[in-house]
């Protein structure tokens, strides 16, 4: 088991003339001494359960998610100062 407080997300290694980030493996058992983290994880689990309950009420969750991806893509393009039409977004989403 690895202590969460000691976790390092990865290391940079030199490859020729540049550095490459190699992430640490995260598939391990974790322990921590911070009781506040237990509370936050419990609340996150409750919120995920609530979200899952809402997802169960939607007949076709994939269509719902695709719709929101399109809306977010459109908003993101506006933030970047570019314009994207709904038809362009549809073509992009169809490639997934």
Buried (B, 14 or more C-beta within 10 A) or exposed (E): EBEEEEEEEEEEEEEEEEEEEEEEEEEEEEEBEEEEEEEEEEEEEEEEEEEEEEEEEEEEEEEEEBEEBBEEBBEEBEEEEEEBEEEEBEEEEEEE
